[in-house]
Amino acid sequence: MSWLTRVRNSIPFLPKRETTTETLWHKCPECEAMVFLKEYEENLYVCPRCDHHGRIGPARRFEMLLDPGFTVLAPPHVAEDPLKFRDSKRYSDRIKAARAATGARDALINARGAIEGHKAVMGVQDFAFMGGSMGMAVGAAFVAGARAAIADHCPYVIVTAAGGARMQEGILSLMQMPKATVAIAELKEAGLPYIVLLADPTTGGVTASYAMLGDVQLAEPGALIGFAGQRVIESTIREKLPEGFQRAEYLLAHGMVDMVVHRKDLRARLALLLDYLTPRREAA
């Protein structure tokens, strides 16, 4: 407490200044503008100054995209810390910290619901949970979501946001790539659509597997999408890469994604796609 504050508080006829721990402002990471938090939330976590799309977790995604009354599916149980891995901290301690911070069991959560009346199962990756990294729990959750969609005879929609495979699980994390690919093959065999929404960031082993295997690939504006980082690629090929070559708009221009959709339009666009892809099933 400063001297001026102590003197001010000691004067009886001056009202005490009230303090609050509540966060009232959000600083945009893109344009660095200070935005009133309530305005930022009402704008779907998109900066009203520069249109930067902020990162959001599963709970908010489900509220934004699914009709009221959706049901969050129980996450599958897998072996935790199968390699007893430790670096500067034990892997088991990192998982506990991530669970305490996010309230989620792991980085991928599924929900059963509908998008403007079109039945769907939706999975959302949470970048806040260890960078959305893909380990055994994420692989099992993806398969569970795909099979729930098959059981309900409805599309599976996945929202990706990940730094790649969870290397604390070694080769077991990389095995989730073919595992997820098999689940997508099961969806196709059942004649069900698989739609991917690429959110910021989607990189590494997730990009190299289920994030790029959708029947339709959507992306949010400005989303970072790629496999390796720009500096790694440049140092490997010894060439300077174009500015923004891993952003959604560049990928759209070069045929890697089908459409870039603003967050405020996502719900309606997904409903339109489901209407195109499952018209006879919905009519039945």
N, C-alpha and C positions, 0 to 999 in steps of 0.2 A: 504494500500500500504506500503510495507516494505521500510526501509531506502535505501537499495541497489537499489531497483526499482526506487525510486525517483531520486537518483543520476544518474542512468543510463539514465533515460528519460531527465534529464537536460543537458546532454552532446549533443551538436547539431550535431556532425558528426557521432554519432551512430544511426543506423536505429531503429525506434520504433518497439517494438514487437507487432505483430498483435494477437489479441485474437478472439476467435469465440465461440458462444454459441452452435454450432452444436456438437452433440455427435458423436465421431469418434470410440469409443470402446465399446464393450459389454463384461461384466464379466459373465462368465458361472456360474450359481448357483450350478452346480454339481461339476465340477473340479476346479472352480475359475480361469480358464485361461482367460486372456484378449485377446479377438478376435476382429480383425478389423471389424467394423460394416458392411461395404460393403460386406466383405467376409461372414459374418454371414447371411446376408439377401440373398445373392446369393446361400447359402447353405440351403435355405428354413427354416431359423431360427433353424437350427440344429447345435450344436457345432461341429466344424471339429476336435476337439481334443478328446472328450469323447463320441460323438454321442448323447448328451443330447438333447431331443426334447423340444424346448422352446414353451411357450404358445403364440398363435396367435389368432387374432380376426376374425370376419366374413368376412370383406373385403378381407383379404389376403387368407382366406380359399377358398372363391369363385374364386379368381384369380388362385389359385393353382389347384383346382379340376374341375372347370367348363370350358367349351369351351368359347371362346370370344363371346360376344353378349348376355350374360345372363341378366335377368331382376330381380332386387330386388323388392320383393313384399311389398306393403304398410302394415305397422303393424296395427293390429286391435286395436281399442280404447276400453279401459275398465275403470272402475271407479278407480281413483287414491286415495290412502290413505283411503280405505273404513272404516277403524277402527279409523282414526284420531290418529294414533299411535305416541308415542313420548318416546324416552329413553334419552340419552344424547343430541340427536338432534331430530328434527321433521323428520318423515319419508319422508314427502314431500320435505324437504330440501336435504335429502340424494338422492332422485331420481333426483332432479335438478343437484346436484353435479356430479352424475354418467353420466347424459346426457351431461353435459358440458365437462367431461373428455373423453368420448368415441364417442360422436357425434351420438349415437344411441338412439332410444326411449326406448328400454328395452333390456333384456338380450338374446332374441332369435330373429333371423332375418332369413327370408326365401328368396330364390331366385328361379326363374324358368329358366331352361337352359338345357344343355346337357353335358354328360360326354363322350368324344370321339364319338360324334354322337348319343349317347343313351339318349333320352329325360328323364329328371328327375326334380323333385322339391327337393331342398336341404335346410335344416334348420341348422343354426350354432349358438351355444350358446357362449356368450362372457363372459369369467370369469372376465374380467376387469370391467364389469357392475355389481356391488354389488355381486361379487363372482359367477356370473352366476345363482343366486338364482331363484328358480321357484315360481313366484307369479301368480296373475290372468293374467297379460299381457303375460307371458311365456306360460301359459296354453292355452290362446286364440290363440297365434301365432302358437303353435303346432297343434291345431285343424285346423286352417286356412291353414297351410302347407299341412296337410294330405288331406284336402278336395280339395285343389288346385291340388294335385296329382291325386285324384279321377276324378276331372273334366277333367284333361289332359290325363287320363288313362295311367299314368306312375308311376314309383316307387317313394317312398319318402325316402330320405336319410337324416339322422340326425347326426350331430356332437355334442356330448355332452361334456360339461365342466362346472361343477357346484359344489357348496358347499352344495346343498340341497334345501329344501323349504325356502321361504322367510318369516321368522317368524314374521316380522312386519305386515303381513297380516293374522296371526293366522290360524284359521281353514280354511279360504278361500284359503290359499296357499296349504294346504293338500288336499283340494277338487280337485286340478288340477291333482292329481295322477289318480283317477278313470276317470276323464274327458279325459286325454290323452289315457288311456287304451281303452276307448270306440272308440276314433278316430282310434286307431290301428285296432280294431275289424272291423271298417268300411272299412279300407284298405284291410284287409283279405277277407271280404265279397265281395269286388270288384275284388278279385283275383290279387291284386297288391303287389309287394315286398316292404318290409319295412327293410331297412338296417341301422345299427347303427355303427358309428365310435366313440369309447370311447377315448376321449382325456384327458389330465391331467389337473385338477383332475375331476373325476366323482364320486360324493359321495351323501349320504343322500337320500332324497325323490326322486331325479331324478334317482338314481340307483335302488330304490325300485319300479320304475314304468317304464316309456318308455325307459330308457337306457338299460334294460335287456330283452326287448320283441321283439327284431329284428329277422327277418328270418335268418339273418347272422350277427354275432357280430364280428366286427373288433376292434383292439385297436392299438394305437401308442406305440412304445417301451418305457418302463419305466413309463407308465401312472399309476397314483394312482387311483385305482378303489375299491370302497367299500361302506358300509353303514355308520357304526359308525367308529370313529377313533381307532387306535390301542391301545392307552392307556385306552380308555373307555372300550374296549372289554376285555383287560387284567385285569382291575380292577373288571369287572363283573364276569368273569369266573375264576379269580385267577390263571391263567396259563400264562406262557411266550409263545408268539406266534412266529412262524418262521420268520426269517428276510426276508423282502420283500414280505410277504404273500398277500399284497394288490396291488402288482404291476402286470402289464399286463402279464409278462412272467410266473409268478406263477399261475395266473388265467388260462392261456392257458394250462399249464401242468395239471391242475386239472379240465379241461372241462368247465370253465365258459365263455370263449370266443373261437371263432372259429379260429382266426388267429391274429398274431401280425405283422403289416406291417410298414415298414420304410416309412417315409413321402415322400421320392422321388419315391416310388413305388405305392403310394396310388391311384393316378389317373388311372393308368393302371389296378390295381387290381379291383377297383370299376367298370371300364368299362367291365372287364372280367366277373364279377359277374352279371352285368346287361345283358350281352350277354347270359349268362346261364339262367337267371331267366325270361327274356322277349324276347326270340329269335323270336317267331312267331309274337309277336306284332311289333317288330322292322322290321321284314321282310315285314309285311303288310304296 
